[in-house]
Amino acid sequence: MRWFTMLAAGAALPSYGAMGRWVRHGSLMLLILADSSTGAGAVLRVAALDRPDAVTGDAVSDIPWEAVVRNAQRELAALGFYRGPLDGRFNAQLEKALRRFEQKYSVGKGGRSMRGTVERMRSMSAAMHLRRALTESGRRQQEQAASALRSNPSTRDLLGQGDAVGRSQLQSSRNARPHCHSAITVRCLLDEALRSVGNIESDTYRDWALREVVTAHVRTGNISDIRDTMRRISDPRLILVALRDVAETMSRHGDLAEAASLAATIPDLPNRAKAFAAIAVVRAENGDSVGAGAFTDRVLATLQGNPLISGGVGIATALAIKLIDTGEPALARRAVTAAKRLSVPGTDPMVRAAEVSTMAAMQAQAGNYDAVLQTLSRNRGGSGSGRSADTAVYRVLALSRLAETQMDRGDHAAATRSLVTAEAAVTPLRDGYPADAGRARIATAWMGLKAFERASMVILEVGNAARRARLLWLLSDSYLAAGDTGAARLIEEEALAATNSVKNGFERAAIKSDSALRLARRGDAAAARRLFAMALATGRGITTPWWRARAFARLASTLGGLERLGVRP
């Protein structure tokens, strides 16, 4: 039975003799009534008075404090502080548990009421329950990934060595002396990456860094080292992701047949579908519509044959958008149709945005520009966050694609109007990734129109420093391609200054190394060497093992690309 009492604000606390005592808890006074007939003085009932607010003087109404105390016991038990009975009685165990909770989380002091303390307990308990749920979900995912790898003879050998062989190999890498000072080679850069991986304490971060080293092996042609490095990964989920990365990277380096063979052996269906999707996009980029269609069909067959695949709608819609960007809206429509069949509650906005983008791309390809604008007007997004911002970005990207199609057709006036409309659409968006993605696409389209001043103005509005620096390097390339060497050099200096202002050392090294490769492709070997030397110096200055490992993996990939172009540092 609930029992509580109320005292008037400012009233004196009555005495209950040997049967009762008042205990202060912050602004709260707890009345504890004990049974004097028992030697232990067991607590029978708890009453409480929350003092009136010191400023307003408002009195506090009656509260069923037995229920509150029981809730406190329950939450403190969930948090590991209380091990007594859940009986709603304020006992010594509960008092000690409250004190430990307050000391650890700095709550219950400075006038916090019992109810506020219980609410804080609930928040902490909910957070811990969520963490335990996520941990359990991760454990189940790891078991499923391990089972998938074990069931396939082609991947069985990759499993189970991350904690044994992998750790001993990484330890030897950690103890190895760096040897990348006199002669810079791909091998020594990869060894330095692995040496840094060996210094990473977290298993998760170590696995992610190894995944990047695996990709670097593919990019530099060190095929024999790929599986050995994969065996060092302890999380089977990331082994599956690394297999997908290898297939995608192989396809981008022209090894399409090997990429397709590897993708077919990936035992995890979502990663297999993503690998097929990457190959479809590469084929489309190479102008191979037939091959792109064949692999698009393989993606959709994988998804539709297994409708419970996690993220199936996202895989199909992402493929559709990439196919639009490569000039294959008809194939994109197939992917959108599949996404609509797979759609579940919560994915409708994603599917609708991809559907509208596909429709607009097909109308643009047919030269029906007015129809494109009408279609996009039905896909307006708001200025807030979440899905509305994502929808607005889809609209901005579609308008930029329309401008690019109009450029290809020689209609520069129409392209200019489309980009002005795109700028107006991106303006209301809050700063952040969606807005920066839209502005980056608009700036790139202005470069295609040779409207370099307009591109520069849009770049200045990009909030992310690393993205802004990359766009400036691209702008420098565009000036050079247009024959304006003087402007290209000025923008290059601006791009270098912007790169050096990026706070993260890995990002600085990555931007410089990627830009060095771009300079080499346009035939400026001397500038490429200088910039790669700067990237290497930046990488050497990174002390955090996680970032250092990633930087040297990226540097190894860049050096491999430079050597293929005949540029030696």
C-alpha positions in Angstrom: 0.0 0.0 0.0 1.3 3.5 -0.9 1.9 5.7 2.1 3.1 9.3 2.0 2.8 12.5 3.9 2.9 16.2 3.1 4.2 19.0 5.3 3.4 22.6 4.7 6.2 24.8 3.3 8.4 26.0 6.1 6.8 23.8 8.7 8.9 22.3 11.4 9.8 18.6 11.0 7.8 16.6 13.6 9.5 14.1 15.8 8.6 10.4 15.8 10.8 9.4 18.7 12.6 6.1 18.5 10.3 5.0 15.6 11.4 7.6 13.1 14.2 9.7 11.8 14.6 12.3 9.1 17.4 11.9 6.5 18.5 14.7 4.2 19.1 13.9 0.5 19.9 17.2 -1.3 16.8 19.4 -1.0 14.8 16.3 0.0 14.0 15.3 3.5 13.1 11.6 3.9 11.1 10.4 6.9 12.1 6.8 7.7 9.7 5.0 10.2 11.2 1.9 11.8 9.6 -0.9 13.7 10.9 -0.5 17.2 9.8 -4.0 18.1 12.6 -5.6 16.0 16.1 -5.5 17.1 17.3 -4.5 13.7 15.0 -1.5 13.5 13.7 -2.6 10.0 12.4 0.3 7.9 8.6 0.2 7.5 7.6 3.3 5.6 9.2 6.2 3.9 7.7 9.7 3.6 9.4 12.7 2.0 9.2 16.4 1.8 10.7 18.3 -1.2 11.6 21.8 0.2 9.8 24.6 -1.7 11.8 26.4 -4.3 14.1 28.9 -2.6 13.3 31.6 -5.2 9.6 31.1 -5.9 8.5 29.6 -2.6 6.2 27.2 -4.4 5.1 24.3 -2.3 5.5 20.8 -3.7 2.5 18.5 -3.9 2.1 15.0 -2.5 4.3 12.3 -4.2 3.9 8.5 -3.7 7.5 8.2 -2.3 7.4 4.4 -1.9 7.1 4.1 -5.7 9.9 6.6 -6.1 12.1 4.7 -3.8 11.3 1.5 -5.5 12.2 3.1 -8.8 15.4 4.3 -7.3 16.2 0.8 -6.1 15.4 -0.7 -9.5 17.5 1.8 -11.5 20.5 1.6 -9.1 20.3 -2.1 -9.3 20.4 -1.9 -13.1 23.4 0.3 -12.9 25.2 -2.1 -10.5 25.1 0.1 -7.4 22.3 -1.6 -5.4 22.0 -5.3 -4.5 19.1 -5.2 -2.0 15.4 -5.9 -2.2 13.1 -3.9 -4.5 10.6 -3.2 -1.7 10.3 0.6 -1.8 11.9 0.9 1.6 14.8 3.3 2.3 17.4 1.1 3.8 21.1 1.4 4.5 22.0 -0.4 1.3 20.0 2.1 -0.7 21.6 5.0 1.1 25.1 3.7 0.4 24.1 3.0 -3.3 22.8 6.6 -3.7 26.1 7.9 -2.2 28.2 5.9 -4.6 26.0 6.9 -7.6 26.4 10.6 -6.6 30.1 10.3 -6.2 30.6 8.7 -9.6 28.3 10.9 -11.6 28.4 14.1 -9.5 24.6 14.2 -9.1 22.3 14.6 -6.1 24.3 17.6 -4.9 23.5 21.3 -5.0 19.8 20.9 -4.2 18.8 18.1 -6.7 15.6 16.5 -5.6 15.0 12.8 -5.2 12.8 12.8 -8.3 15.5 14.5 -10.4 18.0 12.0 -9.1 15.8 9.1 -10.1 15.3 10.6 -13.6 19.1 10.8 -14.0 19.4 7.2 -12.9 16.8 6.3 -15.6 18.8 8.1 -18.2 22.0 6.4 -17.2 20.3 3.0 -17.0 18.7 3.5 -20.5 22.1 4.4 -21.9 23.7 1.3 -20.4 20.8 -0.9 -21.7 21.3 0.6 -25.2 25.0 -0.1 -25.0 24.4 -3.7 -23.9 21.9 -4.1 -26.7 24.4 -2.7 -29.2 27.1 -5.0 -27.9 24.8 -8.0 -28.1 23.8 -7.0 -31.7 27.5 -6.7 -32.6 28.2 -10.1 -31.2 25.5 -11.7 -33.2 26.7 -9.9 -36.4 30.2 -11.2 -35.8 28.9 -14.7 -35.3 26.9 -14.5 -38.6 29.9 -13.0 -40.5 32.2 -15.8 -39.1 29.6 -18.4 -40.1 29.4 -17.0 -43.6 33.2 -17.0 -44.0 33.5 -20.5 -42.6 30.9 -21.8 -44.9 32.7 -20.8 -48.1 35.9 -22.7 -49.0 37.2 -19.6 -50.7 37.2 -17.5 -47.5 37.6 -20.1 -44.8 41.3 -19.5 -44.5 40.8 -15.8 -43.7 39.0 -16.5 -40.4 40.2 -17.0 -36.9 43.8 -15.8 -37.1 43.3 -12.1 -36.3 43.9 -12.7 -32.6 46.8 -15.2 -32.9 48.9 -15.0 -36.0 47.8 -11.5 -36.7 48.8 -10.1 -33.3 52.3 -11.7 -33.4 52.9 -10.4 -36.9 51.7 -6.9 -35.9 54.0 -7.1 -32.9 57.0 -7.9 -35.1 55.9 -5.0 -37.4 55.8 -2.7 -34.3 59.3 -3.6 -33.3 60.7 -3.2 -36.8 62.9 -0.2 -37.4 61.6 2.3 -40.0 63.5 2.2 -43.2 61.7 4.8 -45.4 64.2 7.6 -45.1 66.9 7.1 -47.8 65.0 5.3 -50.6 61.3 5.8 -50.7 59.5 2.7 -52.0 56.0 1.3 -52.0 57.2 -1.6 -49.9 58.7 0.6 -47.2 55.6 2.8 -47.0 53.4 -0.2 -46.6 55.8 -1.6 -43.9 55.6 1.8 -42.1 51.8 1.6 -42.2 51.9 -1.9 -40.7 54.3 -0.8 -38.0 51.9 2.0 -37.1 49.0 -0.5 -37.1 51.0 -2.6 -34.5 50.9 0.4 -32.2 47.1 0.8 -32.2 45.7 -0.3 -28.9 42.0 -0.6 -29.9 41.1 -3.8 -31.8 38.4 -1.9 -33.7 40.7 0.9 -34.9 43.4 -1.7 -35.7 41.0 -3.6 -37.9 39.9 -0.5 -39.8 43.5 0.5 -40.4 44.3 -3.0 -41.7 41.3 -2.7 -44.1 43.0 0.4 -45.6 46.3 -1.4 -45.9 44.5 -4.2 -47.8 43.2 -1.6 -50.2 46.7 -0.2 -50.6 48.0 -3.6 -51.5 45.5 -3.8 -54.3 46.2 -0.3 -55.6 50.0 -1.0 -55.6 49.8 -4.4 -57.2 51.0 -6.3 -54.1 48.4 -9.0 -54.7 50.3 -11.7 -52.8 50.1 -9.7 -49.5 46.3 -9.2 -49.6 45.2 -12.4 -47.9 48.0 -12.3 -45.4 47.0 -8.8 -44.3 43.3 -9.8 -44.2 44.1 -12.7 -41.8 45.3 -10.1 -39.3 41.8 -8.6 -39.1 40.1 -9.9 -35.9 36.5 -8.8 -36.7 34.9 -11.1 -39.3 32.5 -8.3 -40.3 35.5 -6.2 -41.5 37.0 -9.2 -43.4 33.8 -9.2 -45.4 34.0 -5.5 -46.0 37.7 -5.8 -47.0 36.7 -8.5 -49.6 34.3 -6.0 -51.0 36.9 -3.2 -51.0 39.3 -5.5 -52.9 36.7 -6.3 -55.6 35.8 -2.7 -56.0 39.4 -1.5 -56.2 40.3 -4.3 -58.7 37.5 -3.1 -60.9 38.7 0.5 -60.8 42.2 -0.6 -61.7 41.0 -2.5 -64.8 41.0 -6.0 -63.4 37.3 -6.4 -64.1 37.3 -10.2 -64.6 39.2 -10.9 -61.4 37.0 -8.4 -59.5 33.8 -10.2 -60.7 35.2 -13.6 -59.7 36.1 -12.3 -56.3 32.8 -10.6 -55.8 31.0 -13.8 -56.5 32.8 -15.6 -53.7 31.9 -13.1 -51.0 29.6 -15.1 -48.7 27.8 -12.2 -47.2 25.0 -11.1 -49.5 24.9 -7.3 -48.7 28.6 -7.0 -49.4 28.4 -9.2 -52.5 25.6 -6.9 -53.8 27.7 -3.8 -53.1 30.7 -5.3 -54.8 28.6 -6.1 -57.9 27.2 -2.5 -57.8 30.7 -1.1 -57.8 31.6 -3.1 -60.8 28.4 -2.0 -62.6 29.3 1.6 -62.0 32.9 1.2 -63.2 31.6 -0.5 -66.4 29.2 2.4 -66.9 32.0 4.9 -66.4 34.0 3.1 -69.1 31.1 3.3 -71.5 30.2 -0.4 -71.3 26.4 -0.2 -71.1 26.0 -3.9 -71.7 28.4 -4.9 -68.9 26.9 -2.3 -66.6 23.5 -3.7 -67.3 24.6 -7.2 -66.6 26.1 -6.4 -63.2 23.1 -4.2 -62.3 20.9 -7.2 -62.9 23.2 -9.3 -60.7 22.8 -6.7 -57.9 19.1 -6.7 -58.2 18.8 -10.5 -58.4 20.8 -10.7 -55.2 18.6 -8.2 -53.4 15.2 -9.4 -54.8 16.1 -13.0 -54.1 16.8 -12.2 -50.5 14.3 -9.4 -49.5 15.4 -9.5 -45.9 18.9 -8.3 -46.7 19.9 -5.5 -44.4 20.1 -2.2 -46.2 18.8 -3.6 -49.5 16.8 -0.4 -50.3 19.9 1.7 -49.6 22.1 -0.4 -51.9 19.6 -0.2 -54.8 19.0 3.6 -54.5 22.7 4.3 -54.1 23.3 2.3 -57.3 20.6 4.2 -59.1 22.1 7.6 -58.2 25.6 6.5 -59.3 24.2 5.1 -62.6 22.5 8.5 -63.2 25.9 10.2 -62.7 27.5 7.9 -65.3 24.8 8.7 -67.9 22.8 5.5 -67.5 19.3 6.7 -66.4 17.6 3.7 -68.0 19.6 1.3 -65.8 19.0 3.6 -62.8 15.2 3.2 -63.4 15.6 -0.6 -63.0 17.4 -0.1 -59.7 14.7 2.3 -58.5 11.9 -0.2 -59.5 13.7 -2.8 -57.4 14.1 -0.4 -54.5 10.3 0.3 -54.6 9.6 -3.5 -54.3 12.0 -3.7 -51.3 10.8 -0.6 -49.6 9.9 -0.8 -45.9 8.6 1.8 -43.5 11.1 4.6 -43.2 12.7 4.2 -46.6 10.0 5.8 -48.7 11.7 9.3 -48.8 14.9 7.7 -50.0 13.2 5.7 -52.7 11.1 8.7 -53.8 14.2 11.0 -54.1 16.0 8.4 -56.2 12.9 8.0 -58.4 12.5 11.7 -59.0 16.3 12.0 -59.7 16.0 9.2 -62.2 13.0 10.6 -63.9 14.7 14.1 -64.2 17.8 12.5 -65.7 15.8 10.7 -68.3 13.9 13.9 -69.2 17.1 15.8 -69.4 18.7 13.2 -71.6 15.7 13.5 -73.9 16.1 17.3 -73.9 12.8 18.0 -72.2 14.2 20.6 -69.7 10.8 22.1 -68.7 9.6 18.7 -67.6 12.8 18.3 -65.5 12.0 21.5 -63.6 8.4 20.4 -63.1 9.6 17.0 -61.8 12.1 18.6 -59.4 9.6 21.1 -58.1 7.7 18.2 -56.7 10.8 17.1 -54.8 11.5 20.2 -52.8 13.2 19.8 -49.4 13.1 22.0 -46.3 15.9 23.9 -44.7 16.0 21.6 -41.6 18.0 18.5 -40.9 17.2 14.9 -41.6 15.3 13.6 -44.6 14.1 17.1 -45.7 17.7 18.2 -46.1 18.6 15.0 -47.9 15.7 15.5 -50.3 16.8 19.1 -51.0 20.3 17.9 -51.8 18.9 15.3 -54.2 17.2 18.3 -55.9 20.4 20.3 -56.0 22.4 17.4 -57.5 19.7 16.7 -60.1 19.8 20.4 -61.2 23.6 20.2 -61.4 23.3 17.1 -63.6 20.7 18.9 -65.7 23.3 21.7 -66.2 25.9 19.2 -67.2 23.6 17.6 -69.7 22.8 21.0 -71.1 26.5 21.8 -71.4 27.1 18.6 -73.3 24.4 19.7 -75.7 26.1 23.1 -76.1 23.2 25.0 -74.4 25.3 27.1 -72.0 22.6 29.6 -71.4 20.2 26.9 -70.2 23.0 25.4 -68.1 23.7 28.7 -66.4 20.0 29.1 -65.5 20.0 25.6 -64.0 23.0 26.3 -61.9 21.5 29.6 -60.6 18.4 27.6 -59.6 20.6 25.0 -57.9 22.4 27.8 -56.0 19.0 29.1 -54.8 18.0 25.6 -53.7 21.2 25.0 -51.6 21.1 28.4 -49.9 18.4 27.6 -47.3 20.3 24.4 -46.2 22.1 24.6 -42.8 25.8 24.2 -42.9 27.0 20.6 -42.8 27.6 17.7 -45.1 24.4 17.9 -47.2 25.0 21.6 -48.0 28.7 21.1 -48.7 27.9 18.1 -51.0 25.4 20.3 -52.9 27.8 23.2 -53.2 30.7 21.0 -54.3 28.6 19.6 -57.1 27.5 23.2 -58.2 31.1 24.4 -58.1 32.3 21.5 -60.2 29.5 22.2 -62.8 30.5 25.9 -62.9 34.1 24.8 -63.7 32.7 22.7 -66.6 31.1 25.9 -67.9 34.5 27.7 -67.4 32.7 30.1 -65.1 35.7 30.0 -62.7 34.7 33.1 -60.7 31.3 31.7 -60.0 32.9 28.4 -59.0 35.3 30.2 -56.7 32.4 32.1 -55.0 30.6 28.8 -54.3 33.8 27.1 -53.0 34.2 29.9 -50.4 30.8 28.9 -48.9 31.9 25.3 -48.4 32.2 24.8 -44.6 34.4 21.7 -44.5 38.0 22.8 -44.7 39.2 19.5 -46.4 36.5 19.6 -49.0 37.1 23.3 -49.7 40.9 22.5 -50.2 40.1 19.7 -52.6 37.8 21.9 -54.6 40.5 24.6 -54.9 43.0 22.0 -56.3 40.3 21.0 -58.8 39.8 24.6 -59.7 43.5 25.0 -60.4 43.4 22.0 -62.7 40.4 23.6 -64.5 42.3 26.9 -65.1 45.3 25.0 -66.4 43.1 22.9 -68.8 41.6 26.2 -70.1 45.2 27.5 -70.8 45.3 30.1 -68.1 48.6 29.0 -66.4 49.0 32.2 -64.4 45.6 31.8 -62.7 46.2 28.1 -62.2 49.4 28.8 -60.3 47.7 31.4 -58.1 44.8 29.1 -57.3 47.4 26.3 -56.6 49.0 28.5 -54.0 45.6 29.2 -52.5 44.8 25.4 -52.5 48.1 24.6 -50.7 47.4 27.2 -48.1 43.9 25.9 -47.6 45.3 22.3 -47.3 47.8 23.4 -44.7 45.0 24.9 -42.7 43.2 21.6 -42.4 43.6 20.5 -38.8 43.7 16.7 -39.3 47.2 15.5 -40.3 45.8 12.5 -42.2 43.5 14.7 -44.2 46.4 17.1 -45.1 48.6 14.2 -46.2 45.7 12.6 -48.2 44.9 15.9 -50.0 48.5 16.5 -50.9 49.1 13.0 -52.1 45.9 12.9 -54.2 46.7 16.3 -55.7 50.3 15.1 -56.5 48.8 12.2 -58.5 46.5 14.7 -60.3 49.5 16.9 -61.2 51.4 13.9 -62.6 48.4 12.9 -64.8 48.4 16.4 -66.3 52.1 16.0 -67.1 53.6 18.3 -64.4 56.1 15.7 -62.9 58.2 18.3 -61.0 55.2 19.7 -59.2 54.0 16.2 -58.5 57.3 15.3 -56.9 57.3 18.5 -54.7 53.8 17.9 -53.5 54.3 14.2 -52.8 57.4 15.2 -50.7 55.2 17.6 -48.7 52.6 14.8 -48.3 55.3 12.4 -47.0 56.6 15.1 -44.6 53.1 15.6 -43.3 52.6 11.8 -42.8 55.9 11.5 -40.9 54.7 14.3 -38.6 51.6 12.3 -37.5 52.1 10.6 -34.1 48.7 9.0 -33.5 49.1 5.4 -34.7 45.6 5.2 -36.2 46.0 8.3 -38.4 49.7 7.5 -39.2 48.8 4.0 -40.4 46.1 5.4 -42.7 48.4 8.1 -44.0 51.2 5.7 -45.0 48.7 3.3 -46.6 47.5 6.3 -48.7 51.0 7.4 -49.5 51.9 3.9 -50.7 48.9 3.9 -53.0 49.8 7.4 -54.4 53.5 6.3 -54.9 52.3 3.3 -56.8 50.1 5.5 -59.0 53.0 8.0 -59.6 55.4 5.1 -60.6 52.8 3.8 -63.1 52.9 7.3 -64.7 56.7 7.3 -64.8 57.2 9.8 -62.0 59.7 8.9 -59.3 60.0 11.0 -56.1 
